[in-house]
Amino acid sequence: MSGTFVGMPAFPKAAHEAVRDERLRANLRHATHTIRDKRARAVAELDDWAALREAGKRIKDDTLRHLDTYLLQLEESVTAAGGTVHWAADAAEANRIVTDLVKATGETEVVKVKSMATQEIGLNEHLEAEGIAAYETDLAELIVQLGEDRPSHILVPAIHRNRGEIRDIFRDRMGSWGRPAPDCLSDAPAELAEAARLHLREKFLRAGVGISGANFMVAETGTLVVVESEGNGRMCLTLPETLISVVGIEKVVPTWRDLEVFLQTLPRSSTAERMNPYTSMWTGTTDGDGPSAFHLVLLDNGRTEALADEVGRQALRCIRCSACLNVCPVYERAGGHAYGSVYPGPIGAILTPQLRGTASEVDASLPYASSLCGACYEVCPVAIDIPEVLVHLRERVAEDGGRGHRLERAAIKASTWVLDHPGALTAGERLASAARKALPKRLPGPGARQWTDHRDLPELPAEPFREWWRKNRT
């Protein structure tokens, strides 16, 4: 993954700061509760939701087991339809491929459909360094870009902003990116949407290159699919002469029949709609219709390593619906920025450490960014057992070591020795009981303080249990 979020503090520190932001918490609480309540009603309309969920899980698992076969089939299908396929092992290679393709057209501007894969590799920043301006066209992504901000939600990247903040961003920043916002702009949703529409329309009409991701890729025909709600995707996918799609290798599905399952579960689980207002599909190129050149960049960037993990690979089933974020009590209070990744919330806590590894402090902290309540698993439309993967990754972090885990191992080793020597245990219990009034209420050391800053240590009894037993149960 890219260095976009390098320098972020570990989750506990970032979350500690986030929970103090009352406006952020209010924005998140209102938005997540609204979305999840609407989703629950939309899902309840389908009597076969459980069957669809199981079908989605099985399709994804089967595809991942034979991923090499389906990716080669996809390449053949895309090529036969007039497209060109590029393989990118990591973020650096993907950025180089896209940059070279844009430069070959002579263009210095591109319009983008919302794409988490391009955020993952830091494509916008790389293009900017190469003298190419990348304009986000999704409304929420536009807000984030104009505000020089970071996305905080998979589906609604600007969920941490309210209408007043968005109005101020449009007034202050739109003019430096293109058409300015009206002077009399209010925070009414219709006026904000109209200001964005007028601002973006100029960019759509002059753009020679469009860059997209994809929700799904159908191996049997080489068809790519983008689902969205605003129509900006349709504009980016049809107006430019050149279309470049950067897609993670896990997004492939074998057949159109498989796609049918996800086109039922994704809209209901993400936007609580029966179907998306815009479902755009394209297969290669067609003379006189749409882009004349189509390039598909298939991105690995850690996915193959995740695939090799029998427990962790289920994270690759994710269809980016964001349902897990909207029910997570930790995300609701901490917000997406605390996760230090473009993938926030429960799915980010298991996906990011697998894509980036757990060497950094922030990545090692993510598997612990959960209460393990299981609400995320209950709503996942492809039945990813996120709590199971979180515990699995915690084991990996502990095995990798680190100061806190070294101390923990030393403590466990010492405890094992004491429990194996009854005499030492008895002496220790007597000493602890005798000195109980002098013992502190808080433990020393940063790791221990994280626990005892919020709870007192239990009071020791006046005498050890075994002493009491000896006196009263001879």
Secondary structure, 3 states (H helix, E strand, C coil): CCCCCCCCCCHHHHHHHHCCCHHHHHHHHHHHHHHHHHHHHHHHCCCCHHHHHHHHHHHHHHHHHCHHHHHHHHHHHHHHCCCEEEEECCHHHHHHHHHHHHHHHCCCEEEECCCHHHHHCCHHHHHHHCCCEEEECCHHHHHHHHCCCCCCCCCCCCCCCCHHHHHHHHHHHHHHHCCCCCCCCCCCHHHHHHHHHHHHHHHHHHCCEEEECCCEEECCCCEEEEEECCCHHHHHHHCCCEEEEEEEHHHEECCHHHHHHHHHHHHHHHCCCCCCCEEEEEECCECCECCCEEEEEEECCCHHHHHCCCCHHHHHHCCCCCHHHHHCHHHHHHCCHHHCCCCCHHHHHHHHHHHHCCCCHHHHHHHHCCCCCCHHHHHCCCCCCHHHHHHHHHHHHHHHCCHHHHHHHHHHHHHHHHHCCHHHHHHHHHHHHHCHHHCCCCCCCHHHHHHHCCCCCCCCCCCCHHHHHHHHCC
